[in-house]
Amino acid sequence: MITPPSSGQIQLNRHCISTTKKGNKWKERETSGYSCLYYLKALRDNRIELVRASWHELSISVSDVSLSDEGQYTCSLFTMPVKTSKAFLTVLGVPEKPQITGFTSPVMEGERMQLTCKTSGSKPAADIRWFKNDKEVKDVKYLKEEDANRKTFTVSSTMDFLADRNDDGAVISCRVDHESLNSTPQIAMQVLEIHYTPLVKIISSNSWPEEGQSIILTCESKGKPVPEPVLWTKDGGELPDPERMVVNGRVLSISFLNKTDNGTYRCEAKNPIGRNSTEYVLIVHDPNALAGQTGPDHALIGGIVAVVVFVTLCSIILLGRYLARHKGTYLTNEAKGAEDAPDADTAIINAEGSQVNAEEKKEYFI
């Protein structure tokens, strides 16, 4: 099977070995003939030329190949017996250059965009891929339709997305891949232009402003179209001291800072799409104050002492209650006065007396 692209050129070759008769004393080449047939009919077309004809090879060339040239080609060698060889020619349909539709410029941020890429005349059906800058977009729809000639195809692919300010200036490309293009895809491109409201940010030149110093506040605004000159306000009103508070474009400069400059400064930017603003709270510090003083944390120390005292008191109370509940008594083993008796008889008498008053000889311990 041979697969040339349409509008190209193809050459068909047939290699043969001539037939000869052999005898004891002589050789005679038999008269032979060639014929190339297309669908079993002799070829009659001005685009088909005979390139080479010999006893070993027969070659023809077909120029300006079209889809109608697809089919089976037969080469016959008229010998005894007749020899034939066949080849099937498949013609590729080259896809047309793709076109992107549905594109409008500019596009407002948040609007939904639906871009369609279409190409016709491919055989077999071509493949379409989308790219945003260099990153391929996977979430797309693909459609294949057969053309009126019932041989080629029209394919289309649709990409659907919401316009975002980050897409401004992005290159959207539609790439058509097909085996007839010899690894050189056909590409259609569009550059996105997204319009969006300004994005505003204030940058301060001094992170710890003190009295007597100066500060510069820069209002950065980015939008498309480019925002108009910004508007500076303080605490919802105009700047109170134009002599010290100077506005130059997007920059607000305040010299000789003092406590009256404390407040909220607002920067507002706008363009035809909309407006946006941001705020900066200015606090002017006293240079004579002990800033960042580090010393003992008296509150923490007082808390620790209070906890220790509380735990100690609780322990004493619990210990007292425990001893009170386990109070005991015992009786001495020696009778009172026995150890002081001058002799044994006196000790016995004292011991007998102690039995009578046993309760008096109890000692209590806590």
C-alpha positions in Angstrom: 0.0 0.0 0.0 1.3 3.4 -1.0 0.0 6.6 0.7 1.0 9.8 -1.0 -0.6 13.2 -0.1 -3.0 14.7 -2.6 -1.5 17.2 -5.0 1.8 15.3 -4.8 3.6 13.0 -7.2 4.0 9.2 -7.0 6.2 6.8 -9.0 5.3 3.1 -9.4 8.0 0.6 -10.3 7.7 -3.0 -11.5 10.8 -5.2 -11.6 10.6 -8.2 -13.8 12.8 -11.1 -15.1 12.5 -11.8 -18.8 11.6 -15.3 -20.0 13.8 -17.3 -22.4 13.6 -20.6 -24.1 16.5 -23.0 -23.8 17.6 -25.6 -26.3 20.6 -27.9 -26.8 22.4 -25.5 -29.1 20.6 -22.1 -29.0 18.8 -19.5 -26.9 16.1 -17.3 -28.2 14.5 -14.4 -26.2 10.7 -14.7 -26.4 8.8 -11.6 -27.4 7.3 -10.1 -24.2 5.1 -7.1 -23.5 4.2 -4.9 -20.5 0.9 -3.2 -19.6 0.0 -1.3 -16.5 -3.7 -1.3 -15.6 -5.8 0.7 -13.1 -8.9 -1.0 -11.9 -8.2 -3.5 -14.7 -8.4 -0.8 -17.4 -5.5 0.6 -19.3 -4.2 3.9 -17.9 -5.1 6.9 -20.1 -4.3 10.1 -18.3 -2.0 13.0 -19.2 -0.8 13.1 -15.6 0.6 9.6 -15.9 4.0 9.3 -17.7 6.1 6.3 -18.5 9.4 6.8 -16.7 11.4 3.7 -17.6 10.7 0.6 -19.6 13.1 -2.4 -19.9 13.1 -6.1 -19.7 13.6 -5.9 -16.0 11.7 -2.7 -14.9 8.6 -0.7 -15.8 8.0 2.6 -14.0 5.3 5.2 -14.3 4.9 8.6 -12.6 1.6 10.2 -11.5 1.7 14.0 -11.0 -0.8 16.2 -9.2 -2.2 13.3 -7.2 -5.9 13.7 -6.2 -8.2 11.7 -4.1 -9.7 10.1 -7.3 -6.3 8.4 -7.9 -6.8 6.2 -4.9 -7.3 2.6 -5.8 -5.6 -0.6 -6.9 -2.9 -0.5 -9.6 -2.0 -3.7 -11.6 1.1 -4.3 -13.7 1.0 -7.2 -16.2 3.8 -8.9 -18.0 2.5 -10.6 -21.1 4.5 -13.8 -21.2 3.6 -17.4 -21.3 2.1 -17.5 -18.7 1.1 -13.9 -18.0 2.5 -12.5 -14.8 0.9 -9.7 -12.8 1.7 -7.6 -9.7 -0.7 -5.3 -7.7 -0.4 -2.3 -5.4 -3.1 -0.4 -3.6 -2.6 3.4 -3.6 -4.1 5.3 -0.7 -4.2 9.1 -1.1 -4.1 11.3 2.0 -6.3 14.4 2.2 -4.2 17.4 3.4 -6.1 19.5 6.0 -6.7 23.1 5.1 -5.1 25.9 7.3 -7.2 26.2 10.5 -9.4 29.2 11.3 -10.3 30.4 14.8 -13.8 31.9 15.2 -15.7 33.4 18.1 -12.8 35.8 19.0 -13.6 39.4 20.0 -11.3 42.1 21.2 -11.2 43.5 23.7 -12.9 41.2 26.2 -14.1 42.3 29.6 -12.9 40.4 32.7 -15.4 37.8 33.8 -16.9 37.4 30.4 -17.2 33.9 28.9 -15.3 33.2 25.8 -16.0 30.4 23.3 -13.3 29.9 20.6 -13.8 27.4 17.8 -11.0 26.1 15.6 -12.0 24.4 12.3 -10.2 22.7 9.4 -11.5 20.8 6.3 -10.3 18.4 3.7 -8.3 15.9 5.9 -8.2 12.2 5.2 -8.1 10.6 7.7 -9.6 13.1 10.1 -7.0 15.5 11.5 -6.3 16.1 15.2 -6.7 19.5 16.8 -5.1 20.7 20.0 -5.3 24.0 21.9 -2.5 25.8 23.7 -2.5 28.9 25.9 1.0 30.2 25.6 3.1 27.0 25.8 0.6 25.1 28.0 -1.8 22.7 26.4 -5.5 23.1 27.2 -7.2 19.7 27.8 -10.8 20.6 28.6 -12.1 21.1 25.0 -14.8 19.6 22.7 -14.0 17.8 19.5 -16.3 17.3 16.5 -15.7 15.3 13.3 -18.0 15.5 10.2 -17.8 13.8 6.8 -17.5 16.2 3.8 -19.8 16.1 0.8 -17.4 14.1 -1.3 -17.7 11.3 1.4 -13.9 10.9 1.4 -12.5 13.8 3.5 -13.5 15.2 6.9 -14.1 18.6 8.5 -13.0 18.6 12.2 -13.6 21.3 14.8 -12.6 21.9 18.4 -14.2 24.4 20.9 -12.5 25.9 24.0 -14.7 27.5 26.6 -13.3 29.7 29.4 -13.9 32.8 31.5 -11.7 35.8 30.7 -9.3 36.6 33.5 -6.9 39.6 33.9 -4.0 37.1 34.1 -4.9 36.1 30.5 -4.2 39.5 29.1 -1.6 39.2 26.4 -1.8 35.4 26.4 -1.3 33.7 23.0 -4.1 31.2 22.1 -3.1 28.8 19.4 -4.9 26.0 17.6 -2.6 23.3 16.2 -3.7 20.8 13.5 -1.7 17.5 13.4 -1.9 15.1 10.4 0.3 12.4 8.9 0.3 14.3 5.6 2.0 17.3 7.1 5.3 15.5 7.8 5.5 16.5 11.5 5.0 20.2 10.6 1.6 21.1 12.1 -0.6 23.9 10.8 -1.2 26.6 13.4 -3.6 29.5 13.9 -3.1 32.0 16.7 -4.9 34.8 18.5 -3.6 37.2 21.2 -6.1 37.9 24.1 -6.8 41.4 25.2 -8.6 41.5 28.5 -9.9 44.8 30.0 -10.2 44.9 33.8 -10.6 47.2 36.8 -7.5 48.7 38.5 -5.6 46.7 41.1 -4.4 49.2 43.8 -1.6 48.9 46.3 0.2 51.5 48.6 3.9 51.2 49.3 5.5 53.1 52.2 9.1 54.3 52.3 9.2 54.3 56.1 8.1 51.3 58.2 8.5 53.2 61.5 7.8 56.9 60.9 8.8 59.2 63.8 8.0 62.8 64.5 10.2 65.2 62.4 10.8 62.6 59.7 9.4 62.4 56.2 7.4 59.6 54.5 6.6 58.8 50.9 3.5 56.8 50.0 3.4 55.4 46.5 0.1 54.2 45.0 0.6 51.5 42.5 -2.3 50.9 40.2 -2.5 48.4 37.4 -5.5 48.1 35.1 -6.5 48.0 31.4 -7.1 50.6 30.1 -4.4 52.3 32.1 -6.0 54.0 35.2 -6.3 57.7 35.3 -4.3 59.8 37.9 -5.1 58.6 41.4 -7.0 60.5 44.1 -5.5 60.8 47.6 -7.7 61.5 50.7 -7.2 61.4 54.5 -9.9 60.1 56.9 -12.5 60.4 54.1 -11.7 64.1 53.3 -9.1 66.2 51.5 -5.5 66.4 52.6 -5.5 68.9 55.5 -2.0 70.4 55.0 -1.2 70.8 51.3 2.1 72.6 52.1 3.5 69.5 53.8 1.4 66.9 52.0 2.4 67.1 48.3 0.9 64.9 45.6 2.9 64.2 42.5 1.1 61.8 40.2 0.7 58.6 42.2 3.1 59.7 45.0 2.1 61.4 48.3 5.0 63.0 50.2 4.6 64.1 53.8 7.4 66.1 55.5 8.0 67.0 59.1 5.7 64.4 60.5 3.8 65.0 63.7 1.0 63.4 65.7 -1.7 65.3 63.8 -0.7 63.3 60.7 -2.0 60.1 62.2 -4.9 58.7 60.3 -6.1 56.6 57.4 -4.9 57.6 53.9 -6.8 56.3 50.9 -5.7 56.0 47.3 -8.3 55.5 44.6 -7.8 54.7 40.9 -10.3 54.3 38.1 -10.6 53.5 34.4 -13.5 53.1 32.0 -14.1 49.6 33.4 -14.5 50.6 37.1 -12.7 51.9 40.1 -10.8 50.4 43.1 -9.1 51.8 46.2 -6.9 50.8 49.1 -5.9 52.3 52.5 -2.8 52.9 54.6 -2.9 53.7 58.4 -0.2 56.1 59.4 1.0 56.1 63.0 3.7 58.7 63.9 5.8 57.6 66.8 7.5 59.7 69.5 11.3 59.3 69.1 11.8 60.0 72.9 9.6 57.0 73.9 11.3 53.8 74.9 10.4 51.8 71.8 10.9 48.1 72.1 12.0 48.1 75.8 12.6 44.7 77.1 12.4 44.0 80.9 10.8 41.6 83.4 7.2 40.9 82.8 5.7 41.8 86.2 2.3 40.5 85.3 3.7 37.1 84.5 5.8 37.0 87.7 2.8 38.0 89.8 0.7 35.3 88.3 3.3 32.7 89.0 3.5 33.8 92.7 -0.2 33.7 93.1 -0.4 30.2 91.8 2.4 29.0 94.1 0.7 30.6 97.2 -2.7 29.1 96.2 -1.2 25.6 95.8 0.6 25.8 99.2 -2.6 26.9 101.1 -4.5 24.1 99.5 -1.9 21.5 100.5 -1.9 22.8 104.2 -5.7 22.6 104.4 -5.8 19.1 103.0 -3.0 17.8 105.3 -4.8 19.2 108.4 -8.1 17.6 107.4 -6.3 14.2 107.0 -4.6 14.3 110.4 -7.8 15.4 112.1 -9.6 12.3 110.8 -6.9 9.9 111.9 -6.3 11.0 115.5 -5.3 8.0 117.8 -4.7 7.1 121.5 -2.5 4.6 123.5 -2.0 3.5 127.0 1.5 3.6 128.5 3.1 0.3 129.4 4.3 1.4 132.8 2.1 2.4 135.6 2.3 5.9 136.6 4.7 6.3 139.6 6.1 2.7 139.3 9.5 3.9 138.1 9.7 6.2 141.1 8.8 3.6 143.8 11.6 2.9 146.4 10.9 -0.8 146.4 8.9 -3.5 144.7 6.0 -3.5 147.1 5.4 0.1 146.6 5.6 -0.3 142.8 2.9 -3.0 142.9 0.6 -0.9 145.0 1.1 2.0 142.6 0.4 -0.3 139.6 -2.8 -1.6 141.2 -3.9 2.0 141.7 -3.2 2.8 138.1 -5.6 0.0 136.9 -8.4 1.7 138.6 -7.7 5.1 137.0 -6.8 3.7 133.5 -8.6 6.4 131.7 -6.4 9.0 133.5 -3.2 7.3 132.1 -4.2 7.7 128.5 -2.1 10.2 126.5 -3.4 11.7 123.3 -1.3 12.5 120.2 -2.3 14.4 117.2 
